[in-house]
Amino acid sequence: MVVSNTVYERGAEIRREVLGSAYVEKALASADEFNKPMQELVTEYCWGAVWGREGLSRKTRSLLNLAMISALNRPNELKAHVKGALRNGVTKDEIREVFLQVAIYCGVPAAVDSFRVAREAFGEEAAS
C-alpha cells in the first residue's frame, strides 16, 4: 500500500501533535514489511480521516478515546492517549472522571488498570 495523499499527510501531522513526535517516529521507524500497512492505515484513517474532521474538538475526541480504550483494556494504547489527552487540554481531574464512569459502565478491573496506566503516563510526562 503506497500512501501519499493529503489525508495521510494531515493524519501524520495530527498524530504527531497529539501523541508526540518521538512516539510517532518510533512507531514508524519500527515498522517492517509485516506491520507497515497497519501504520499507514492508522495514520490515514484514524488520524487523517477521523481526527482530521471538524465535528468534535481534539479534547472531546481524547475524552472519548480514553473511555473506549479503557473499556477495551488496552494499556499500551491508553498510556499514549492519556499523554495525548493532556496535550489536548484534558485535565487529570477529567481523566479521573472518565475512568470512574468506565468503572460503572464497563467494569471495575478495566478502570483500576486505567488509573494505574494514567498515573504512569502522568509521571512520564512530568519527567519529560
C-alpha positions in Angstrom: 0.0 0.0 0.0 1.6 3.3 -1.1 0.2 6.2 0.8 0.9 9.7 -0.4 -2.1 11.8 -0.1 -3.4 14.8 1.8 -5.4 12.7 4.2 -2.3 10.7 5.2 -0.2 13.9 5.5 -2.8 15.5 7.6 -3.1 12.4 9.7 0.7 12.3 10.2 0.6 15.9 11.4 -2.3 15.4 13.8 -0.8 12.1 15.1 2.5 13.9 15.9 0.7 16.8 17.6 -1.4 14.6 19.8 0.9 11.7 20.6 4.2 13.5 20.3 6.8 13.2 17.5 9.0 10.8 19.4 6.2 8.3 19.9 5.2 8.5 16.2 8.7 8.4 14.9 9.4 5.3 17.0 6.2 3.6 15.7 7.1 4.4 12.1 10.8 3.6 12.4 10.0 0.2 13.8 7.5 -0.6 11.0 8.6 -3.5 8.9 7.1 -5.3 5.9 4.6 -7.0 8.1 3.2 -4.1 10.1 3.9 -1.1 7.9 0.5 -1.3 6.2 -1.1 -1.1 9.6 0.9 2.1 10.5 -0.2 3.6 7.2 -3.9 2.6 7.8 -3.8 4.1 11.3 -2.2 7.3 10.2 -4.5 7.8 7.2 -7.9 6.7 8.6 -7.7 7.1 12.4 -5.7 10.3 12.4 -6.4 11.9 9.0 -9.9 10.9 8.1 -11.4 10.9 11.6 -9.3 13.0 13.9 -9.0 15.5 11.0 -12.7 16.1 11.0 -14.1 19.3 12.4 -17.2 17.9 14.1 -15.5 17.3 17.5 -12.7 19.1 19.3 -9.5 17.3 20.0 -10.3 17.4 23.7 -13.6 15.7 23.1 -12.0 13.1 20.9 -9.4 12.4 23.6 -12.1 12.0 26.2 -14.0 9.5 24.0 -10.8 7.6 23.2 -9.9 7.4 26.9 -13.2 5.9 27.7 -13.2 3.4 24.8 -9.6 2.3 25.1 -10.1 1.9 28.9 -13.2 -0.2 28.3 -11.2 -2.4 25.9 -8.4 -2.6 28.5 -5.6 -1.8 26.1 -2.9 -0.4 28.4 -0.3 0.5 25.8 -2.7 2.5 23.7 -4.2 4.0 26.8 -0.9 5.4 28.0 -0.2 7.0 24.7 -3.7 8.5 24.6 -3.5 9.8 28.3 -0.4 11.7 27.3 -2.2 12.9 24.1 -5.2 13.9 26.1 -3.1 16.1 28.4 -1.7 17.7 25.2 -5.2 18.3 24.0 -6.2 20.2 27.2 -7.8 17.4 29.2 -7.1 17.7 32.9 -6.2 15.0 35.3 -9.5 15.6 37.1 -11.4 15.0 33.8 -9.3 11.8 33.1 -10.2 10.6 36.6 -13.9 11.2 35.9 -13.8 9.3 32.6 -12.3 6.3 34.4 -14.9 6.4 37.2 -17.5 6.4 34.5 -15.8 3.4 32.9 -15.8 1.6 36.2 -19.6 1.8 36.5 -20.5 1.0 32.8 -17.6 -1.2 31.7 -16.2 -2.8 34.9 -14.0 -2.0 37.8 -11.0 -4.1 36.6 -10.8 -2.0 33.4 -11.0 1.2 35.4 -8.4 0.1 38.0 -5.9 -0.7 35.2 -6.7 2.6 33.6 -5.9 4.5 36.7 -2.6 2.7 37.1 -1.7 3.4 33.4 -2.7 7.0 33.7 -0.5 7.5 36.8 2.5 6.0 34.9 1.7 8.4 32.0 1.4 11.4 34.3 4.8 10.6 35.8 6.5 10.1 32.4 5.0 13.4 31.1 6.2 15.3 34.3 9.7 13.9 33.8 9.9 15.0 30.2 
